[in-house]
């Protein structure tokens, strides 16, 4: 598994699964989470054993978009 934050990455049998791990807010992206997502995608891109990638959300939601509090602090 990748990272210790809100993005998980597992690779098995040539398939990478990137998981959004913030179900309490329907996986809405924070700035830190977006950075982790970019890092996970870069790790997948650099792994020659990966032939396919899946992005999924925990808790029955894919992604509600950007976390509004994070956007408000950036505005």
C-alpha positions as CSV (number, residue, x, y, z in Angstrom):
1,X,0.0,0.0,0.0
2,X,1.2,3.5,-0.8
3,X,1.5,6.5,1.5
4,X,0.1,7.0,5.0
5,X,-2.5,9.7,4.1
6,X,-5.8,9.6,2.2
7,X,-4.6,7.9,-1.0
8,X,-3.8,4.2,-1.2
9,X,-2.0,2.4,-3.9
10,X,-1.8,-1.4,-4.4
11,X,-0.3,-3.2,-7.3
12,X,-1.2,-6.9,-8.0
13,X,-0.9,-8.9,-11.1
14,X,-0.1,-5.9,-13.3
15,X,-3.1,-3.9,-12.1
16,X,-2.7,-0.8,-10.0
17,X,-5.6,0.3,-7.7
18,X,-5.5,3.8,-6.4
19,X,-8.0,4.3,-3.6
20,X,-9.4,7.6,-2.3
21,X,-9.5,7.0,1.5
22,X,-11.7,9.8,2.9
23,X,-15.2,8.3,3.0
24,X,-16.3,10.6,5.9
25,X,-16.4,13.5,3.4
26,X,-17.3,11.4,0.3
27,X,-13.6,11.5,-0.8
28,X,-13.7,15.2,-1.5
29,X,-10.1,16.3,-2.4
30,X,-8.0,18.4,-0.2
31,X,-4.8,20.0,-1.4
32,X,-2.7,17.4,0.4
33,X,-4.9,14.6,-1.0
34,X,-4.5,15.9,-4.5
35,X,-0.7,15.9,-4.1
36,X,-0.8,12.3,-2.8
37,X,-2.9,11.4,-5.9
38,X,-0.4,12.9,-8.2
39,X,2.4,11.0,-6.4
40,X,0.5,7.8,-6.7
41,X,-0.1,8.3,-10.4
42,X,3.6,9.0,-10.9
43,X,4.5,5.8,-9.0
44,X,2.1,3.8,-11.3
45,X,3.6,5.5,-14.4
46,X,7.1,4.6,-13.3
47,X,6.2,0.9,-12.6
48,X,6.8,-1.1,-15.8
49,X,4.9,-4.0,-14.4
50,X,1.6,-2.1,-14.4
51,X,-0.6,-2.6,-17.5
52,X,-3.8,-1.1,-16.1
53,X,-4.8,1.3,-13.4
54,X,-8.1,1.7,-11.5
55,X,-9.1,4.7,-9.3
56,X,-11.8,4.0,-6.7
57,X,-13.3,5.6,-3.7
58,X,-13.9,4.1,-0.3
59,X,-17.3,4.1,1.4
60,X,-19.6,3.9,-1.6
61,X,-18.6,7.3,-3.1
62,X,-16.1,8.0,-5.8
63,X,-15.3,11.7,-5.3
64,X,-17.5,14.6,-4.3
65,X,-15.0,17.1,-5.9
66,X,-12.9,19.6,-4.0
67,X,-13.3,19.9,-0.2
68,X,-15.0,23.2,0.3
69,X,-13.2,24.2,3.4
70,X,-9.8,23.7,1.6
71,X,-11.0,25.9,-1.2
72,X,-12.2,28.5,1.1
73,X,-8.8,28.7,2.9
74,X,-7.1,29.0,-0.5
75,X,-9.4,31.8,-1.8
